[in-house]
Every structure is written in structure tokens, then in C-alpha cells.
Amino acid sequence: QVQLQESGPGLVSPSETLSLTCTVSGGSINNYYWSWIRQPPGKGLEWIGYIYYRVHTSYSPSLKSRVTISADTSENQFSLKLISVTPADTAFYFCARARGGGIQDHWGQGTLVTVSS
Amino acid sequence: DIQMTQSPSSLSASVGDRVTITCQASQDIGNYLNWYQQRPGKAPKLLIYDASNLETGVPSRFSGSGSGTDFTFHITNLQPEDVATYYCQQYDNVPQATFGGGTKVEIK
């Protein structure tokens, strides 16, 4: 059974970089697409982007200028970096496996990242 | 950008009722439409993929239909554990896979 677990700082200062890692167990990240999705507290879901075949990436146009998703196959992990954060980036961040490019079939539990000084 | 309009935003129904949620896309997305359930404090869970396919292990009281721009999600025989927020999501034009605004389902 595939399992995903997000990790990273829960508090980031404005204008700094948000960095999260998703550790995958029970399956290799060499296969499938691996996504990041976020959800501001009490609000809806926003797709951030994904990485597939270890190096190919796609990002939401609204975040593309600030986002980088990368993979570490030796650790079976993939990561999210979001630069120049503001309080509007405060959200629960979920990592997920996606098949067929857009069907998120396995999710991490999510981690809350707060942007505040 | 493809916009997904989901309705209603919330509903209240009795145990055993049939619940219907609709999702409308701003342009034709074929059948690239998924439905997720998010219980309070939990991650979303895939219920229906490609408009009408039931994900493995999901109870058959959940169903979906539609294609093009208009989609429908049903819960038959509503159960207390179905209290959650339900989201549609299109992935026809990845990298901009977008979610609907969500429908909060409560028990009367």
C-alpha cells in the first residue's frame, strides 16, 4: 500500500522560501505522477503542480513563477519549494500520487504551513 | 482557465436519503472529471474518476455521471460517515487541474 508523508517547517517568515518534502513508501516515485496540492484553512483545494518520470514538471500558471518541484529517487522523496511567500500562502499542503496525470489516488495527511513574522 | 462551478455549496439531508451534487465546467472537458470526499481534518479521498468510474474499495452508494460540461455526483442511502465536503476536479488541461468550490454535506 502506497503511503505518503509530508515534512517541513510549520512556520515560514514572509518573503522567505517554503520548503516541504514528501516521503513515499510502498512504491517507487520512478512511476506515476507526484503532486502538490494546498488548502487554506477553511477554504477549497488548489492544485500546485506535479513531477513525473523524475525530472518532468508542470505547474499551476498562477504559481509557476515561484514554484519548483524536484525528486530524489535515492530517498524516494519529492519536494516543493515556494519562494517569496506571503500570508496568502498559509495553507495545509498535501502531497499526492496521481495516475493518468490528474487522478490523485493516494494522499499524505497534509501539513499546515503558516506564513507569519 | 477552466472554471468548475459546483452546487450546492452545502446541503443537509437525512440518513437514507439520496443526495445529488452537480459540477459544471466552463468548457468541454470530456470525461476528465474526478470526485473526492474530504472528512473534517483529513486528506481528500478519491471516490470517482473519469466521471463515472468507482475507485476500488469505495462503497457502491457513491456514483457519478456526465460528460462534456455537466456532471453529477450521487450518494444513495446517505450514511452518518458520509458527513464531509465533496469536491469535483477537472484534469483536462493539466497543468491547470482545477477543483470545484466544494459541497459540505451534513446530516439533519
Interface residues (C-beta under 8 A of the other chain):
Chain A: G44 L45 E46 W47 G49 Y50 S58 Y59 S60 P61 F94 A96 G100 G101 G102 I103 Q104 D105 W107 G108 Q109 G110
Chain B: D1 Y32 N34 Y36 Q38 K42 A43 P44 K45 L46 Y49 D50 E55 Y87 Q89 Q90 Y91 V94 P95 Q96 A97 T98 F99 G100 G101 G102
